[in-house]
């Protein structure tokens, strides 16, 4: 809980220097960013030793909240914007989150493999899956097959259509009562 508590001051301080979160939305940090990131934890409990790639993490979402929630899981956060990945690294260090590594790179440049790739509204599902398919390891260690788990909002029928029945969409308003989650979903695509 101390690590979650620390995020408020850390992100507020960094956001004053670098626009990591919309300045209008920083007051909603816990609901719109931290709790939203934890929507993935409400969908799947990662096994100890799982390796996760957070593709397009920005300032550390969903990776940093998930790393706090799953201290025995390894999270590798990447982003193409150097100043944002600097914020993620600094926040992880200052909050004492030891299961996070960071790298300033584009998704196309990350060659390592992971059990799951997570993201939060980075790009369309077909684009993301095309870019990260190479990063999903074939060795399974969790209750669900390895793949991509995304946090998305709005009408996703068109984005989800190419995956047919191989996709699971879970409405977050079934798990969280706040109005913000009315159209938010966790999308899982096994690869």
Residue pairs with C-beta under 8 A, 6 or more apart in sequence:
3 68
3 95
3 96
3 97
4 34
4 65
4 68
6 94
6 95
7 29
7 30
7 34
7 64
7 65
7 91
7 95
8 29
8 30
10 90
10 91
10 94
10 95
11 20
11 21
11 26
11 29
11 33
11 59
11 91
12 26
12 29
14 20
14 59
14 87
14 90
14 91
15 21
15 23
15 26
18 59
18 83
18 84
18 86
18 87
20 58
20 59
20 84
20 87
21 29
21 33
21 59
25 32
25 33
28 180
31 178
31 180
32 180
33 61
33 65
34 61
34 65
35 65
35 176
35 178
36 61
36 62
36 120
36 151
36 172
36 180
36 181
36 184
37 61
37 62
37 63
37 64
37 65
37 66
37 120
37 151
38 62
38 65
38 66
38 69
39 62
39 151
39 172
39 175
39 176
39 181
39 184
39 186
40 62
40 66
40 118
40 149
40 151
40 186
41 66
41 69
41 70
42 172
42 175
42 176
42 186
43 149
43 170
43 186
43 188
44 142
44 143
44 144
44 149
44 188
45 143
46 52
46 70
46 73
46 115
46 116
46 142
47 73
47 141
47 142
47 143
48 72
48 73
49 72
49 73
49 74
49 141
50 70
50 73
50 74
50 115
50 116
50 141
50 142
51 73
51 74
51 76
51 113
51 114
51 115
51 137
52 63
52 66
52 73
52 74
52 75
52 76
52 114
52 115
52 116
52 117
52 118
53 76
53 78
53 110
53 112
53 114
53 116
53 117
53 118
53 132
53 135
54 60
54 62
54 63
54 66
54 75
54 76
54 77
54 78
54 117
54 118
54 119
55 78
55 107
55 110
55 117
55 118
55 119
55 122
55 128
55 131
55 132
55 135
56 78
56 79
56 80
56 107
56 119
56 120
56 122
56 123
57 63
57 77
57 78
57 79
57 84
57 85
57 88
57 102
58 79
58 81
58 84
58 88
58 120
59 84
59 87
59 88
59 91
60 77
60 87
60 88
60 91
60 92
60 100
61 120
62 118
62 119
62 120
62 151
63 75
63 77
63 88
63 100
63 118
64 75
64 77
64 88
64 91
64 92
64 95
64 97
64 100
66 73
66 75
66 118
67 73
67 75
67 92
67 97
67 99
67 100
68 95
68 97
70 99
71 98
71 99
72 99
73 99
74 99
74 101
75 99
75 100
75 101
76 100
76 101
76 102
76 103
76 110
76 112
76 114
77 85
77 88
77 100
77 101
77 102
77 103
78 85
78 102
78 103
78 104
78 105
78 106
78 107
78 110
79 85
79 88
79 104
80 104
80 105
80 106
80 107
81 104
82 104
85 102
85 103
85 104
86 104
88 100
88 102
89 100
89 102
91 97
92 100
92 102
103 110
107 128
107 131
107 132
108 131
110 135
111 134
111 135
112 135
113 134
113 135
113 136
113 137
114 135
114 136
114 137
114 146
115 136
115 137
115 139
115 140
115 141
115 142
115 146
116 136
116 142
116 146
116 147
116 148
116 149
117 128
117 132
117 135
117 136
117 147
117 148
117 149
118 148
118 149
118 150
118 151
119 128
119 148
119 150
119 151
120 150
120 151
121 150
121 151
121 152
121 153
122 128
122 150
124 159
125 148
125 150
125 152
125 156
125 159
125 160
125 162
125 163
125 187
125 189
126 159
126 162
128 148
128 150
129 148
129 163
129 189
129 191
132 148
133 191
136 146
136 147
136 148
136 191
137 146
138 146
139 146
140 146
144 188
144 190
145 190
145 191
146 190
146 191
147 188
147 189
147 190
147 191
148 187
148 188
148 189
148 191
149 186
149 187
149 188
150 186
150 187
150 189
151 184
151 185
151 186
151 187
152 159
152 184
152 185
152 187
153 183
153 184
153 185
154 183
156 169
156 185
156 187
160 167
160 169
160 187
163 189
166 189
166 190
167 187
167 188
167 189
168 187
168 188
168 189
169 185
169 186
169 187
169 188
170 185
170 186
170 187
170 188
171 184
171 185
172 181
172 184
172 185
172 186
173 181
173 182
173 183
173 184
175 181
